[in-house]
Amino acid sequence: MVEERRRAVVTGAASGIGRAAAKRLIAEGFEVVVADVNAAALERTVADMSAEPGRALPCILDVSSATDCERLADDFGRVDVLVANAGIQSSGSLLETDDETWEAVLAVNLKGVANCCRAVLPGMVQREGGAIVVVSSNNAVCGSAGMAAYDASKAGVLALVRSVAIEHGSDRVRINAVSPGTTITDYHIQRFAEKGVSESELYDMTSGTGLLNRAAKPDEIASAIWFLASDEASYITGANLMVDGGFSLAGGH
Ligand SMILES: NC(=O)c1ccc[n+]([C@@H]2O[C@H](COP(=O)([O-])OP(=O)(O)OC[C@H]3O[C@@H](n4cnc5c(N)ncnc54)[C@H](O)[C@@H]3O)[C@@H](O)[C@H]2O)c1
């Protein structure tokens, strides 16, 4: 009998950390639902993954819509791994953050994670197994000036991870968080290239970040995501893995 290929869903997979995580899961033998709200970027990303035909399944969805997330579960059926990565940034201190910004950030970064978990959990419970990895941020534990709504949303998902771990441990569903530090993605590389700053110069600009004196590459975050999603982490649930080069240990410097 041919064994069914394991299936993962990665949200926010059209770029950055999500794309690196999707690529890693495909390399590990998964069929990956590459889900994102940005249709054009999604198309480019799936084309880029065409070396593995049929293994990257595009899905346009907005994680802040419970309906979109339910449709995802209906359309793709069995989901063994969920990487809830989609997120948006916001800048502004508490006094500068208006209602609209609060609602947008919480809708994507916090409720969006809950929507995706709610969509895949019934199937995981029924099959008595599954792994969820939520992408939080070192800002969830360190805090920073000028990102009040973002930091609060990222701390919120850590509480959600603990609740779901307790509620579904007996169903053999594991859920954990990865909290990246500053990670240089294509978005940053392109933005700085427009200002005449090369990729290596960009990394040089981050020297002094954390204990390892540099920012992360998306693949380094994807490795941690893969570890927590894989059976190598079979006895880990409810945890938050800091992947921040020691930034949080260094007191957020
Ligand atoms: N890059 C960093 O330095 C860093 C550090 C800590 C945490 N993070 C977190 O890692 C995650 C990925 O960050 P990134 O830097 O790769 O960001 P990115 O902006 O490169 O990628 C985020 C992706 O999410 C998608 N997205 C946004 N809103 C969505 C929605 N409502 N529904 C579906 N998709 C949506 C975007 O279209 C984009 O493709 C985010 O949750 C972010 O908060 C990033």
The ligand as an SDF file (V2000), in Angstrom:
LIG
                    3D

 44 48  0  0  0  0  0  0  0  0999 V2000
   11.4520   39.1900    9.9470 N   0  0  0  0  0  0  0  0  0  0  0  0
   11.6030   39.4270   11.2420 C   0  0  0  0  0  0  0  0  0  0  0  0
   12.5530   40.1110   11.6650 O   0  0  0  0  0  0  0  0  0  0  0  0
   10.6580   38.8050   12.2680 C   0  0  0  0  0  0  0  0  0  0  0  0
   11.0470   38.7990   13.6170 C   0  0  0  0  0  0  0  0  0  0  0  0
   10.1900   38.2410   14.5560 C   0  0  0  0  0  0  0  0  0  0  0  0
    8.9780   37.6790   14.1680 C   0  0  0  0  0  0  0  0  0  0  0  0
    8.6200   37.7050   12.8590 N   0  0  0  0  0  0  0  0  0  0  0  0
    7.3190   37.1150   12.5020 C   0  0  0  0  0  0  0  0  0  0  0  0
    7.5330   36.1130   11.5390 O   0  0  0  0  0  0  0  0  0  0  0  0
    6.4010   36.0260   10.6860 C   0  0  0  0  0  0  0  0  0  0  0  0
    6.8570   36.1610    9.2360 C   0  0  0  0  0  0  0  0  0  0  0  0
    7.5390   37.3920    9.1050 O   0  0  0  0  0  0  0  0  0  0  0  0
    8.3390   37.8130    7.7870 P   0  0  0  0  0  0  0  0  0  0  0  0
    9.3940   38.7410    8.1980 O   0  0  0  0  0  0  0  0  0  0  0  0
    8.6560   36.6120    6.9810 O   0  0  0  0  0  0  0  0  0  0  0  0
    7.2050   38.7010    7.1030 O   0  0  0  0  0  0  0  0  0  0  0  0
    6.8300   38.9520    5.5700 P   0  0  0  0  0  0  0  0  0  0  0  0
    6.0920   40.2350    5.5570 O   0  0  0  0  0  0  0  0  0  0  0  0
    8.0060   38.7570    4.6770 O   0  0  0  0  0  0  0  0  0  0  0  0
    5.8170   37.7440    5.3140 O   0  0  0  0  0  0  0  0  0  0  0  0
    4.5620   37.7100    5.9030 C   0  0  0  0  0  0  0  0  0  0  0  0
    3.6010   37.0740    4.9190 C   0  0  0  0  0  0  0  0  0  0  0  0
    2.3140   37.0200    5.5560 O   0  0  0  0  0  0  0  0  0  0  0  0
    1.3430   37.3780    4.5870 C   0  0  0  0  0  0  0  0  0  0  0  0
    0.1620   37.8850    5.2570 N   0  0  0  0  0  0  0  0  0  0  0  0
    0.0030   39.0870    5.8710 C   0  0  0  0  0  0  0  0  0  0  0  0
   -1.2510   39.2040    6.3240 N   0  0  0  0  0  0  0  0  0  0  0  0
   -1.9020   38.0540    6.0040 C   0  0  0  0  0  0  0  0  0  0  0  0
   -3.2220   37.5910    6.2020 C   0  0  0  0  0  0  0  0  0  0  0  0
   -4.1480   38.3580    6.7970 N   0  0  0  0  0  0  0  0  0  0  0  0
   -3.5410   36.3470    5.7680 N   0  0  0  0  0  0  0  0  0  0  0  0
   -2.6270   35.5820    5.1290 C   0  0  0  0  0  0  0  0  0  0  0  0
   -1.3610   35.9810    4.8950 N   0  0  0  0  0  0  0  0  0  0  0  0
   -1.0070   37.2080    5.3350 C   0  0  0  0  0  0  0  0  0  0  0  0
    2.0180   38.4440    3.7260 C   0  0  0  0  0  0  0  0  0  0  0  0
    1.3720   38.5860    2.4790 O   0  0  0  0  0  0  0  0  0  0  0  0
    3.4300   37.8870    3.6360 C   0  0  0  0  0  0  0  0  0  0  0  0
    3.5860   37.0470    2.5070 O   0  0  0  0  0  0  0  0  0  0  0  0
    5.4410   37.1260   11.1210 C   0  0  0  0  0  0  0  0  0  0  0  0
    4.4580   36.5900   11.9820 O   0  0  0  0  0  0  0  0  0  0  0  0
    6.3540   38.0930   11.8680 C   0  0  0  0  0  0  0  0  0  0  0  0
    5.6640   38.8460   12.8340 O   0  0  0  0  0  0  0  0  0  0  0  0
    9.4320   38.2480   11.8890 C   0  0  0  0  0  0  0  0  0  0  0  0
  1  2  1  0
  2  3  2  0
  2  4  1  0
  4  5  1  0
  4 44  2  0
  5  6  2  0
  6  7  1  0
  7  8  2  0
  8  9  1  0
  8 44  1  0
  9 10  1  0
  9 42  1  0
 10 11  1  0
 11 12  1  0
 11 40  1  0
 12 13  1  0
 13 14  1  0
 14 15  2  0
 14 16  1  0
 14 17  1  0
 17 18  1  0
 18 19  2  0
 18 20  1  0
 18 21  1  0
 21 22  1  0
 22 23  1  0
 23 24  1  0
 23 38  1  0
 24 25  1  0
 25 26  1  0
 25 36  1  0
 26 27  1  0
 26 35  1  0
 27 28  2  0
 28 29  1  0
 29 30  1  0
 29 35  2  0
 30 31  1  0
 30 32  2  0
 32 33  1  0
 33 34  2  0
 34 35  1  0
 36 37  1  0
 36 38  1  0
 38 39  1  0
 40 41  1  0
 40 42  1  0
 42 43  1  0
M  CHG  2   8   1  16  -1
M  END
$$$$
